[in-house]
Amino acid sequence: MKYEDFKKIIDQMGDYLYQIGLMNYGESLLNPDLFEMIEYAHKHNISTVLSTNAQFLNQENAKKLIQSGLDLLSISLDGASSKTYVRYRVKGDFEKTLENIRYLVKKRNESKSDLFIDLGFLVMKHNEKEIDKAKELALDLGVDNFSLVKLALMNYRDVSLDEALKFLPEQEIYSRYKIVKGKLELSQKEKKNNTCIWAWDRMVINWDGSVCPCCVDYDCQYYMGNFFETSWEKIWNNERYINLRKQILKNKDRLKVCYNCSASIEE
């Protein structure tokens, strides 16, 4: 998204926003306008959140993030060794990622910034034995929080069991799914926690202005309108949005974007 387009969003919606997440699918640090976007949001008293794999969190970008006034940074570190890290982060550089995180924490502390740094560990079959090691690593790096993240499979009802079992952790406590008659289903705990709030208090605006109800709708199957063509108020209250909310309340399990949801209230 271009900076000028981002400004249009804030100028229209700023009075109604308390937080904005500057990410969806993709690496936000590749956007050269990111730091200006964060600064502009803060001028409107909007809290900012960012997620990154830290591959592009070099010294220059680390300083810019701190100076921008970013409130919360979530870093994905899905392995506690090079071997497990590259299994999922293909061609990623584990040591470089650690070096980038250490530098960021060091500069954050030196500047006495309020930036909160979370380290997220996506639990999978090949790395679940490294959880304790990952916790120790988080302490060594000096981050503020360590989070265990449950793997969410896109369109899990269409994924073969053999394929899923290559990645799903063996310990049930770390899995969102259970096996029922040879197929994957959400566990009872996940179903209980899978309560939707997205359709009532937030929206996703993609780089091209297309509006989707939530981040789980990664390819915008539930297109609600285009922000750059229609005011957000009209989109928020249009027939598509109203019908979607009704369907969620009536039987959300029939909606592909809902049965596949990874945004449980517990998380």
C-alpha positions in Angstrom: 0.0 0.0 0.0 1.2 3.5 -0.8 1.6 6.1 1.9 -1.0 8.5 0.3 -3.6 5.7 0.2 -2.9 4.9 3.8 -3.4 8.5 4.7 -6.8 8.4 3.1 -7.8 5.5 5.4 -6.6 7.3 8.6 -8.1 10.6 7.5 -11.5 9.0 7.1 -11.5 6.5 9.9 -9.0 7.9 12.4 -11.7 9.2 14.9 -13.1 5.6 15.1 -9.9 3.6 15.4 -8.0 2.7 18.6 -5.5 0.2 17.0 -4.3 -0.7 13.5 -2.4 -3.8 12.4 0.0 -3.0 9.6 0.2 -6.5 8.2 -1.8 -9.2 6.6 -0.3 -11.9 4.3 3.3 -10.8 3.4 6.3 -9.1 5.0 5.5 -5.5 5.9 9.1 -4.5 6.3 9.4 -4.7 2.5 7.2 -1.6 2.2 9.4 1.5 2.2 6.5 3.7 3.4 5.9 1.6 6.5 7.6 3.9 9.0 5.8 7.0 7.8 2.5 5.1 8.1 3.3 4.2 11.7 4.1 7.8 12.5 1.0 9.1 10.8 -1.2 6.7 12.8 0.4 7.9 16.0 -0.3 11.5 15.1 -4.0 10.5 15.3 -3.5 8.7 18.6 -3.9 5.2 17.1 -1.9 2.3 18.6 0.1 0.4 16.0 0.9 -3.3 15.8 3.3 -5.1 13.4 4.2 -8.7 12.7 7.4 -9.7 11.0 9.7 -12.7 10.4 12.6 -10.4 11.2 14.6 -11.3 8.0 14.5 -7.6 7.0 14.8 -6.2 10.5 18.3 -4.9 9.8 20.0 -2.2 11.9 18.6 0.6 9.8 15.0 -0.7 9.9 15.3 -1.5 13.6 16.2 2.1 14.4 13.4 3.4 12.1 10.8 1.2 13.9 11.8 2.5 17.3 11.8 6.1 16.1 8.4 5.6 14.4 6.7 5.0 17.7 5.5 1.5 17.0 3.7 0.1 20.0 3.9 -3.7 19.6 6.1 -5.9 17.4 5.4 -9.6 17.1 8.3 -11.6 15.7 7.8 -15.1 14.3 10.6 -17.4 15.3 9.4 -20.9 14.4 12.4 -22.9 15.5 15.1 -22.9 18.2 17.8 -24.2 15.9 18.8 -23.6 12.3 17.7 -27.1 11.3 14.1 -26.7 12.5 13.8 -23.0 11.6 14.5 -23.5 7.9 12.0 -26.5 7.8 9.2 -23.9 7.8 11.0 -20.6 7.0 12.4 -21.9 3.8 15.7 -20.2 2.9 15.5 -18.2 6.1 18.6 -17.3 8.1 18.3 -18.3 11.7 21.4 -16.7 13.0 20.7 -13.5 11.1 17.2 -13.4 12.7 18.7 -13.8 16.2 21.2 -11.1 15.4 18.5 -8.7 14.2 16.4 -9.3 17.3 19.3 -8.7 19.7 20.1 -5.5 18.0 16.5 -4.3 18.1 16.2 -5.1 21.8 19.5 -3.4 22.5 18.5 -0.2 20.7 15.0 -0.3 22.2 16.5 -0.4 25.7 19.1 2.3 25.0 16.4 4.7 23.7 14.0 3.8 26.6 11.3 3.3 24.0 8.0 1.8 25.0 8.0 -0.7 22.1 6.7 -4.1 23.4 8.4 -7.0 21.7 6.7 -10.4 21.5 8.4 -13.6 20.2 5.9 -16.0 18.6 6.7 -19.7 18.3 4.5 -21.6 15.8 4.3 -25.2 17.3 4.6 -27.9 14.7 5.6 -31.6 14.7 9.2 -30.9 13.8 9.8 -28.2 16.4 7.6 -29.1 19.4 10.5 -30.7 21.2 12.3 -27.4 21.1 9.6 -25.4 23.1 11.7 -25.3 26.3 14.8 -24.3 24.3 12.8 -21.6 22.6 11.7 -20.2 26.0 15.3 -20.0 27.1 16.2 -18.3 23.8 13.5 -15.7 24.4 14.9 -14.9 27.8 18.4 -14.7 26.4 17.2 -12.3 23.6 15.5 -10.1 26.2 12.1 -9.8 24.6 9.1 -8.9 26.6 6.9 -11.9 25.9 7.0 -15.4 24.5 3.9 -16.9 22.8 3.2 -20.4 21.7 1.1 -20.2 18.5 -1.2 -23.1 17.3 -0.8 -24.0 13.7 -3.9 -23.2 11.6 -4.3 -25.1 8.3 -6.0 -23.1 5.6 -9.1 -25.0 4.4 -8.4 -27.8 6.8 -11.5 -29.8 5.7 -9.9 -30.1 2.3 -6.4 -31.1 3.5 -5.6 -34.8 3.4 -4.8 -36.3 6.8 -1.4 -37.6 5.6 -0.4 -34.1 4.6 -1.7 -32.5 7.8 0.1 -35.0 10.0 3.4 -33.9 8.5 3.1 -30.6 10.4 0.6 -31.0 13.2 2.2 -31.4 16.7 1.8 -34.8 18.4 0.9 -33.3 21.8 -2.8 -32.5 21.8 -2.4 -29.4 24.0 -0.6 -27.7 21.1 -3.0 -28.7 18.4 -6.2 -27.0 17.2 -7.5 -30.2 15.7 -8.6 -33.7 16.4 -9.0 -36.7 14.1 -12.6 -37.9 13.6 -13.2 -40.8 11.3 -10.0 -40.2 9.4 -10.7 -36.4 9.0 -9.6 -33.3 10.8 -12.0 -31.4 12.9 -11.6 -28.5 15.3 -11.2 -29.7 18.9 -14.0 -29.0 21.3 -11.9 -26.3 23.1 -11.3 -24.5 19.8 -14.9 -24.6 18.9 -15.8 -23.2 22.2 -13.3 -20.4 21.9 -14.1 -19.7 18.2 -16.3 -16.7 18.8 -16.3 -14.1 16.1 -15.8 -10.4 16.9 -14.2 -9.4 13.6 -17.4 -8.8 11.7 -18.6 -6.3 14.3 -15.5 -4.3 15.4 -12.8 -4.5 12.7 -12.1 -4.9 9.0 -9.2 -5.8 6.7 -8.3 -3.2 4.0 -5.9 -4.7 1.5 -3.3 -2.7 -0.5 -5.6 -2.2 -3.4 -8.5 -0.9 -1.1 -10.5 -4.2 -1.2 -12.3 -4.8 2.1 -12.6 -8.2 3.6 -14.2 -9.1 6.9 -11.2 -10.6 8.5 -7.6 -11.8 8.1 -8.7 -15.5 7.7 -10.3 -14.6 4.4 -6.8 -14.4 2.8 -8.0 -14.4 -0.8 -11.0 -12.1 -0.1 -13.7 -14.5 -1.0 -16.1 -12.4 1.1 -15.5 -9.1 -0.7 -17.3 -6.3 1.0 -16.4 -3.3 -1.3 -13.4 -1.1 -2.1 -12.4 1.6 0.4 -10.9 3.8 -2.3 -14.2 3.8 -4.3 -16.8 4.0 -1.5 -16.8 5.5 2.0 -16.1 3.1 4.8 -19.4 3.9 6.5 -21.3 2.7 3.4 -19.2 -0.5 3.2 -19.6 -1.2 6.9 -23.3 -1.0 6.7 -23.9 -2.4 3.3 -26.1 -5.4 2.5 -23.2 -7.7 2.1 -21.8 -7.0 5.6 -25.3 -7.2 7.2 -26.0 -10.5 5.5 -22.6 -11.9 6.6 -23.2 -11.0 10.2 -26.6 -12.6 10.1 -25.1 -15.8 8.7 -22.4 -15.8 11.4 -25.1 -15.5 14.1 -27.3 -18.1 12.5 -24.8 -20.8 11.5 -21.2 -19.7 11.0 -20.0 -23.3 10.6 -21.5 -23.2 7.1 -19.2 -20.3 6.1 -15.8 -21.4 4.8 -14.1 -18.4 6.3 -15.6 -19.1 9.7 -15.2 -22.9 10.0 -11.5 -22.3 9.1 -11.0 -19.6 11.6 -7.8 -19.4 13.5 -8.6 -16.3 15.6 -10.1 -17.8 18.7 -10.9 -15.6 21.7 -8.4 -17.4 23.8 -5.6 -16.2 21.6 
